[in-house]
Amino acid sequence: MSTPRRIREGRGLAAGDRLVTGDGTATDAEAGTAGTITAGISTTAVVRHAARTILPQCVTFIEQYVITTARDPSGETPVNSESAARSATMASVVRRPHLPSTADQRNFEPASEDPMYPHLTYPEALVVGLIQGVTELFPLSSLGHNVLIPALVGGSWARDLNVSTPESPYLAFIVGLHVATAIAMIIYFWRDWYRIIKGFFASIGHVVSPAPGTRRWEPQTTDQMLAWMIILATIPVGIAGLLLEHVFRVYLSRPILTAVFLALNGVILLAGEAVRKRRVVHDDQQATADFEKVTADGTATTLTSTTRQRTLKEQKIQDASLAAQADQRLTGAGWWTALILGTMQILALCPGLSRDGIVMVSGMFRGLSRQDAARFSFLLSAPVILAAGVLKVGDLMGPLGNGIRGQVLAGSILSGVGAYLALRFLVRYLSSNRSLAPFAVYCMVVGLGSAIYLAVS
């Protein structure tokens, strides 16, 4: 009987059989050592055979089982992709190296990111925070820039700052920026808001106990009327924001569509500029009449050179008097104008369309001067932005805010400072009756350029 047959049948070696060792040399087996040699050779052959054939097959089977069980019966939705990826990684350690097959690449689910990992860096927070603060007050659409900038930069910016991603921490970050912007606006207009809030509570007192000879539900002062006009104008956009938030965030916040909206915003501003040019003489006469009235009341001395020499206190008194004159014209526009301007804010829920720009232009079409329309737009923005931030503050304090609260604080501070400085500049810019054309050209160039770039890239 041959040596291989003896080994397979477990009979060992007989004396005189030839034995080929591991180094290729042949020796004669002795009868006295046949059993020992048999056991050694049998064990070695089995181990080598298992290592070369059985073990890789087992590992391949385990890996395929892990990938298969990580998916639901339909084979489309991962059930526990993190566990699957971890098990597959452990299996790949013992598997002999080879290029993954096409099926492996198609079915493999990457491990999910640690929810505690900060998805927002400080440079991202500071840049986006500053842009948010500036563009929120300028007629340039802050939300449009928040969508376009990450898409244009790409890389980690596009991943970390994607507003359309479900449960995105970027949403919590934007909440903080909006609250900071609203606070900056309230600080800038704090005297006006003091009068408006005081008028609101006075109107409530009048409803409870009306003065003799007055109507219970009729506002008695300009401040009372303006307070309720702001409330009325806020209702439509508030309802639309609650009901259509998912639609605007997921379906209308795509970068290319946002770029188109930004270009359309430029067209809207050009339409407003055309209206301003037709009313420029009327608006200048109105501004001069307001200043002369303030001068006649004793709150200012002259109209030209000595204006620059007034003390800061006198300047504030004059600004307050001019604001009161503007509020009288706003309340004279009536409830329908407030409702229409408030409803137009719904369009600004589309990223790329500016809230301030739309309200300003709509007010001009309703017969308001650009300065009065801009003032009403600024007063409307604060409660809308603040309410949106308050409704989403739970996201910031919840799991979505984990790991990014420091970045949110840094970006919010910069956003608030930028908003305050931008508001000061814009009020003076619009008061000098300067053109909206630069903002319109910017929106059209950036919008069309971004759309083309994103479409071909």
C-alpha positions as CSV (number, residue, x, y, z in Angstrom):
1,M,0.0,0.0,0.0
2,S,1.4,3.4,-0.9
3,T,2.2,6.0,1.7
4,P,-0.5,8.5,0.8
5,R,-3.1,5.8,1.0
6,R,-1.9,4.7,4.4
7,I,-2.1,8.2,5.6
8,R,-5.7,8.7,4.3
9,E,-6.8,5.4,5.8
10,G,-5.1,6.2,9.1
11,R,-2.8,3.1,9.0
12,G,0.5,4.9,9.5
13,L,3.7,4.0,7.8
14,A,5.3,0.7,7.3
15,A,9.0,0.0,7.6
16,G,10.8,0.7,4.4
17,D,8.2,3.2,3.1
18,R,9.6,6.4,1.5
19,L,8.8,9.6,3.3
20,V,9.2,13.0,1.7
21,T,9.8,15.7,4.4
22,G,9.0,19.4,4.3
23,D,12.4,20.3,2.9
24,G,11.9,17.9,-0.1
25,T,14.4,15.2,1.1
26,A,13.3,11.5,1.1
27,T,14.0,9.1,3.9
28,D,13.1,5.5,4.8
29,A,10.6,5.1,7.6
30,E,11.4,2.7,10.4
31,A,8.8,0.4,11.7
32,G,9.4,1.5,15.3
33,T,8.5,5.2,14.5
34,A,5.7,4.6,12.0
35,G,2.9,5.7,14.5
36,T,4.7,8.9,15.5
37,I,5.3,9.9,11.9
38,T,1.8,9.1,10.9
39,A,0.3,11.4,13.6
40,G,2.7,14.3,12.7
41,I,2.1,14.1,9.0
42,S,-1.7,13.8,9.4
43,T,-2.0,16.9,11.6
44,T,0.2,19.0,9.3
45,A,-1.7,18.0,6.2
46,V,-5.1,18.8,7.8
47,V,-3.9,22.2,9.2
48,R,-2.5,23.2,5.8
49,H,-5.6,22.1,4.0
50,A,-7.9,24.1,6.3
51,A,-5.7,27.2,6.2
52,R,-5.7,27.2,2.4
53,T,-9.3,26.3,1.6
54,I,-11.7,26.0,4.5
55,L,-10.8,29.1,6.5
56,P,-11.1,31.6,3.6
57,Q,-14.4,30.1,2.7
58,C,-15.7,30.4,6.3
59,V,-14.6,34.1,6.5
60,T,-16.3,34.8,3.1
61,F,-19.5,33.2,4.4
62,I,-19.4,35.2,7.6
63,E,-18.8,38.5,5.8
64,Q,-21.7,37.8,3.4
65,Y,-23.9,36.9,6.3
66,V,-23.1,40.1,8.1
67,I,-23.8,42.2,5.1
68,T,-27.1,40.4,4.4
69,T,-28.4,40.6,7.9
70,A,-27.6,44.3,8.1
71,R,-30.4,45.0,5.7
72,D,-34.1,44.6,5.9
73,P,-35.9,41.9,3.9
74,S,-36.3,44.3,0.9
75,G,-32.6,44.7,0.7
76,E,-32.8,48.5,0.5
77,T,-32.8,50.0,3.9
78,P,-30.0,49.3,6.4
79,V,-31.2,48.1,9.8
80,N,-28.1,48.6,11.8
81,S,-25.4,49.8,9.4
82,E,-23.0,50.7,12.3
83,S,-23.0,47.1,13.6
84,A,-22.7,45.7,10.1
85,A,-19.7,47.9,9.3
86,R,-18.0,47.0,12.5
87,S,-18.5,43.3,12.0
88,A,-17.4,43.5,8.4
89,T,-14.3,45.3,9.5
90,M,-13.5,42.6,12.0
91,A,-14.0,40.0,9.3
92,S,-11.7,41.8,6.9
93,V,-8.9,41.5,9.4
94,V,-8.7,37.8,9.2
95,R,-9.6,37.6,5.5
96,R,-6.8,37.2,3.1
97,P,-6.2,40.5,1.2
98,H,-8.1,40.9,-2.0
99,L,-9.9,43.6,-4.0
100,P,-13.5,44.0,-2.9
101,S,-16.0,42.6,-5.4
102,T,-18.6,44.8,-7.1
103,A,-21.4,43.3,-4.9
104,D,-19.4,44.1,-1.8
105,Q,-19.0,47.7,-2.8
106,R,-22.6,48.0,-3.7
107,N,-24.0,46.5,-0.5
108,F,-21.5,47.7,2.0
109,E,-22.9,50.3,4.4
110,P,-20.3,52.6,6.0
111,A,-20.2,53.1,9.7
112,S,-22.3,56.0,10.9
113,E,-20.6,59.0,12.4
114,D,-20.4,59.5,16.2
115,P,-23.4,61.8,17.1
116,M,-21.1,63.5,19.6
117,Y,-18.6,64.4,16.9
118,P,-18.6,68.2,16.2
119,H,-20.0,68.5,12.7
120,L,-19.2,72.3,12.6
121,T,-15.7,73.8,12.8
122,Y,-15.0,77.2,14.2
123,P,-13.8,78.7,10.9
124,E,-17.1,77.6,9.3
125,A,-19.1,79.0,12.2
126,L,-17.3,82.4,12.1
127,V,-17.6,82.8,8.3
128,V,-21.3,81.8,8.1
129,G,-22.1,83.8,11.2
130,L,-20.7,87.0,9.8
131,I,-22.4,86.5,6.4
132,Q,-25.7,85.7,8.2
133,G,-25.6,88.9,10.2
134,V,-24.8,91.2,7.2
135,T,-27.0,89.6,4.6
136,E,-30.0,89.3,7.0
137,L,-30.5,93.1,6.9
138,F,-29.3,93.8,3.4
139,P,-31.8,92.8,0.7
140,L,-29.6,89.8,-0.3
141,S,-31.2,86.8,1.5
142,S,-29.2,85.4,4.3
143,L,-30.7,82.0,3.9
144,G,-29.8,81.9,0.3
145,H,-26.1,82.6,1.2
146,N,-26.3,79.9,3.9
147,V,-27.3,77.4,1.2
148,L,-25.0,78.5,-1.6
149,I,-21.7,79.1,0.2
150,P,-21.3,75.5,1.4
151,A,-22.3,74.1,-2.0
152,L,-19.8,76.3,-3.7
153,V,-16.9,75.6,-1.3
154,G,-17.7,71.9,-1.3
155,G,-15.8,69.3,0.7
156,S,-16.5,69.3,4.5
157,W,-18.4,72.6,4.1
158,A,-21.0,70.9,1.8
159,R,-21.3,68.0,4.3
160,D,-21.4,69.9,7.5
161,L,-23.5,72.9,6.4
162,N,-26.3,71.2,4.5
163,V,-29.6,72.6,5.6
164,S,-31.6,70.0,3.7
165,T,-30.2,67.0,5.6
166,P,-32.6,65.5,8.1
167,E,-31.6,66.1,11.7
168,S,-28.8,68.3,10.5
169,P,-26.8,70.2,13.3
170,Y,-26.6,73.1,10.8
171,L,-30.2,73.8,11.6
172,A,-29.4,74.3,15.3
173,F,-26.6,76.6,14.3
174,I,-28.8,78.7,12.1
175,V,-31.2,79.0,15.1
176,G,-28.5,80.6,17.2
177,L,-27.6,83.0,14.4
178,H,-31.2,84.1,13.9
179,V,-31.7,84.8,17.6
180,A,-28.5,86.9,17.7
181,T,-29.6,88.8,14.6
182,A,-33.0,89.5,16.1
183,I,-31.5,90.7,19.4
184,A,-29.2,93.1,17.4
185,M,-32.2,94.6,15.6
186,I,-34.1,95.1,18.8
187,I,-31.2,96.8,20.4
188,Y,-30.8,99.2,17.4
189,F,-34.5,100.1,17.5
190,W,-35.0,99.8,21.2
191,R,-36.6,103.2,21.6
192,D,-39.1,102.3,18.9
193,W,-39.8,98.9,20.4
194,Y,-40.3,100.5,23.8
195,R,-43.0,102.8,22.4
196,I,-44.6,99.9,20.4
197,I,-44.7,97.5,23.3
198,K,-46.0,100.3,25.6
199,G,-48.7,101.0,23.0
200,F,-49.6,97.4,22.8
201,F,-50.3,97.0,26.5
202,A,-52.1,100.4,26.5
203,S,-54.4,99.0,23.8
204,I,-55.1,95.9,25.9
205,G,-56.0,98.3,28.8
206,H,-58.3,100.2,26.6
207,V,-60.1,97.1,25.5
208,V,-60.6,96.1,29.1
209,S,-61.7,99.5,30.2
210,P,-62.4,101.9,27.2
211,A,-62.3,105.6,27.8
212,P,-65.7,107.4,27.6
213,G,-66.6,108.4,24.0
214,T,-64.2,105.9,22.4
215,R,-64.6,102.6,20.7
216,R,-63.4,99.5,22.6
217,W,-61.7,97.8,19.7
218,E,-60.2,100.9,18.0
219,P,-56.5,101.8,18.7
220,Q,-56.3,105.3,20.2
221,T,-52.7,106.2,19.3
222,T,-50.2,105.7,16.6
223,D,-48.1,103.4,18.7
224,Q,-51.2,101.2,19.5
225,M,-52.1,101.0,15.8
226,L,-48.5,100.2,14.7
227,A,-48.3,97.4,17.3
228,W,-51.4,95.7,16.0
229,M,-50.3,96.2,12.4
230,I,-47.0,94.4,13.1
231,I,-49.0,91.5,14.8
232,L,-51.4,91.3,11.9
233,A,-48.5,91.2,9.4
234,T,-46.7,88.5,11.3
235,I,-49.6,86.0,11.3
236,P,-49.5,84.9,7.7
237,V,-45.8,84.1,7.5
238,G,-46.0,82.4,10.9
239,I,-48.7,80.0,9.8
240,A,-46.9,79.3,6.5
241,G,-43.7,78.7,8.3
242,L,-45.2,76.1,10.6
243,L,-47.2,74.3,7.9
244,L,-44.7,74.4,5.0
245,E,-41.3,74.3,6.9
246,H,-40.4,70.9,5.5
247,V,-41.3,71.8,1.9
248,F,-39.2,75.0,2.0
249,R,-36.3,73.3,3.8
250,V,-36.0,70.1,1.8
251,Y,-37.4,70.8,-1.6
252,L,-36.8,74.5,-2.1
253,S,-33.4,74.6,-0.4
254,R,-31.4,72.9,-3.2
255,P,-28.4,74.9,-4.2
256,I,-29.2,75.4,-7.9
257,L,-32.8,76.4,-7.2
258,T,-31.5,78.8,-4.5
259,A,-29.2,80.4,-7.0
260,V,-32.2,80.9,-9.4
261,F,-34.2,82.5,-6.5
262,L,-31.2,84.8,-5.7
263,A,-31.1,86.0,-9.4
264,L,-34.9,86.5,-9.2
265,N,-34.4,88.6,-6.1
266,G,-32.2,90.9,-8.1
267,V,-35.0,91.4,-10.6
268,I,-37.4,92.3,-7.8
269,L,-35.0,94.9,-6.5
270,L,-34.7,96.4,-10.0
271,A,-38.5,96.7,-10.1
272,G,-38.4,98.5,-6.8
273,E,-35.7,100.8,-8.1
274,A,-37.8,101.7,-11.1
275,V,-40.7,102.7,-8.7
276,R,-38.3,104.8,-6.6
277,K,-37.1,106.7,-9.6
278,R,-40.7,107.7,-10.5
279,R,-41.3,108.8,-6.9
280,V,-37.9,110.4,-6.2
281,V,-39.2,114.0,-6.3
282,H,-42.1,113.1,-4.1
283,D,-40.0,111.3,-1.5
284,D,-37.4,114.1,-1.4
285,Q,-40.2,116.6,-0.8
286,Q,-41.7,114.4,2.0
287,A,-38.3,114.1,3.7
288,T,-37.8,117.9,3.6
289,A,-41.2,118.5,5.0
290,D,-40.6,116.1,7.9
291,F,-37.3,117.8,8.7
292,E,-38.9,121.2,8.6
293,K,-41.7,120.1,10.9
294,V,-39.2,118.7,13.4
295,T,-37.3,122.0,13.2
296,A,-40.5,124.0,13.8
297,D,-41.1,121.9,16.9
298,G,-37.8,123.0,18.3
299,T,-36.0,119.7,18.2
300,A,-33.5,120.9,15.6
301,T,-32.1,124.3,14.7
302,T,-31.2,124.5,11.0
303,L,-31.3,122.3,8.0
304,T,-27.8,122.4,6.6
305,S,-24.3,123.0,8.1
306,T,-25.2,123.2,11.8
307,T,-26.8,119.8,11.5
308,R,-23.4,118.2,11.8
309,Q,-22.6,120.2,14.9
310,R,-25.5,119.0,17.0
311,T,-24.8,117.0,20.1
312,L,-25.5,113.3,20.2
313,K,-28.5,113.9,22.4
314,E,-30.1,116.3,20.0
315,Q,-29.5,113.9,17.2
316,K,-31.3,111.1,19.0
317,I,-34.2,113.5,19.8
318,Q,-34.5,114.4,16.1
319,D,-34.3,110.8,14.9
320,A,-37.1,109.9,17.4
321,S,-39.2,112.7,16.0
322,L,-38.6,111.6,12.4
323,A,-39.4,108.0,13.4
324,A,-42.7,109.2,14.9
325,Q,-43.5,111.0,11.6
326,A,-42.8,107.8,9.6
327,D,-45.0,105.7,12.0
328,Q,-47.9,108.1,11.4
329,R,-47.6,107.5,7.6
330,L,-47.3,103.8,8.1
331,T,-50.5,103.6,10.2
332,G,-52.2,105.8,7.7
333,A,-51.6,103.1,5.1
334,G,-54.2,100.9,6.9
335,W,-54.7,97.3,7.9
336,W,-54.8,95.9,4.3
337,T,-51.4,97.3,3.6
338,A,-50.0,95.6,6.7
339,L,-51.6,92.3,5.8
340,I,-50.4,92.4,2.2
341,L,-46.8,93.3,3.2
342,G,-46.9,90.6,5.9
343,T,-48.2,88.0,3.4
344,M,-45.4,88.9,1.0
345,Q,-42.9,87.6,3.6
346,I,-44.0,84.1,2.8
347,L,-42.0,84.3,-0.5
348,A,-38.9,85.0,1.6
349,L,-39.1,81.5,3.0
350,C,-37.6,80.4,-0.3
351,P,-33.8,80.6,0.1
352,G,-32.5,83.4,-2.2
353,L,-35.5,85.7,-1.8
354,S,-34.8,88.5,0.7
355,R,-37.5,89.3,3.2
356,D,-36.4,92.9,3.6
357,G,-36.2,93.3,-0.2
358,I,-39.6,91.9,-0.9
359,V,-41.4,93.9,1.9
360,M,-39.6,97.1,0.8
361,V,-40.5,96.7,-2.8
362,S,-44.1,95.7,-2.0
363,G,-44.5,98.7,0.2
364,M,-43.3,101.0,-2.5
365,F,-45.9,99.5,-4.9
366,R,-48.5,100.2,-2.2
367,G,-47.5,103.9,-2.2
368,L,-45.1,104.1,0.7
369,S,-41.7,105.8,0.3
370,R,-38.7,103.6,0.2
371,Q,-37.6,104.9,3.7
372,D,-41.0,104.1,5.2
373,A,-41.2,100.7,3.5
374,A,-37.7,99.9,4.7
375,R,-38.6,100.9,8.3
376,F,-41.7,98.7,8.3
377,S,-39.7,95.9,6.9
378,F,-37.1,96.2,9.7
379,L,-39.8,96.3,12.4
380,L,-41.4,93.2,10.9
381,S,-38.2,91.3,10.7
382,A,-37.4,91.3,14.4
383,P,-40.4,89.4,15.7
384,V,-40.4,87.0,12.7
385,I,-36.7,86.1,13.1
386,L,-37.0,85.9,16.8
387,A,-40.1,83.7,16.7
388,A,-38.4,81.3,14.3
389,G,-35.4,81.1,16.5
390,V,-37.4,80.5,19.7
391,L,-39.5,77.7,18.0
392,K,-36.2,75.9,17.1
393,V,-34.3,76.6,20.3
394,G,-35.1,73.1,21.5
395,D,-33.0,71.7,18.6
396,L,-30.0,73.7,19.9
397,M,-30.5,72.5,23.4
398,G,-31.1,68.9,22.4
399,P,-29.0,66.2,20.7
400,L,-28.5,68.3,17.5
401,G,-26.6,70.9,19.6
402,N,-24.2,68.3,21.1
403,G,-20.6,69.2,20.2
404,I,-21.3,72.5,18.4
405,R,-22.6,74.8,21.2
406,G,-19.2,76.6,21.4
407,Q,-19.2,77.1,17.6
408,V,-22.8,78.3,17.8
409,L,-21.9,80.9,20.5
410,A,-18.9,82.2,18.5
411,G,-20.9,82.4,15.3
412,S,-23.8,84.1,17.0
413,I,-21.7,86.8,18.6
414,L,-20.2,87.7,15.2
415,S,-23.6,87.5,13.6
416,G,-25.1,89.9,16.1
417,V,-22.3,92.4,15.7
418,G,-22.4,92.2,11.9
419,A,-26.2,92.7,12.0
420,Y,-26.0,95.8,14.1
421,L,-23.3,97.4,12.0
422,A,-25.1,96.4,8.8
423,L,-28.3,98.0,10.1
424,R,-26.6,101.3,10.9
425,F,-25.1,101.4,7.5
426,L,-28.3,100.5,5.6
427,V,-30.5,103.0,7.5
428,R,-28.1,105.8,6.5
429,Y,-27.8,104.5,2.9
430,L,-31.6,104.4,2.4
431,S,-32.1,107.7,4.1
432,S,-29.8,109.4,1.5
433,N,-32.2,108.1,-1.2
434,R,-29.4,106.1,-2.9
435,S,-30.0,103.4,-5.5
436,L,-30.9,99.7,-4.9
437,A,-29.2,98.8,-8.2
438,P,-25.9,97.6,-6.6
439,F,-27.7,95.0,-4.5
440,A,-29.8,94.0,-7.6
441,V,-26.7,93.5,-9.8
442,Y,-24.9,91.6,-7.0
443,C,-27.9,89.2,-6.7
444,M,-28.2,88.6,-10.4
445,V,-24.5,88.1,-11.0
446,V,-24.0,85.8,-8.0
447,G,-27.2,83.9,-8.6
448,L,-26.7,83.2,-12.3
449,G,-23.0,82.5,-11.9
450,S,-23.7,80.0,-9.0
451,A,-26.4,78.3,-11.0
452,I,-24.2,77.8,-14.0
453,Y,-21.2,76.7,-11.9
454,L,-23.3,74.2,-9.9
455,A,-25.0,72.8,-13.0
456,V,-21.7,72.0,-14.8
457,S,-19.6,70.9,-11.8
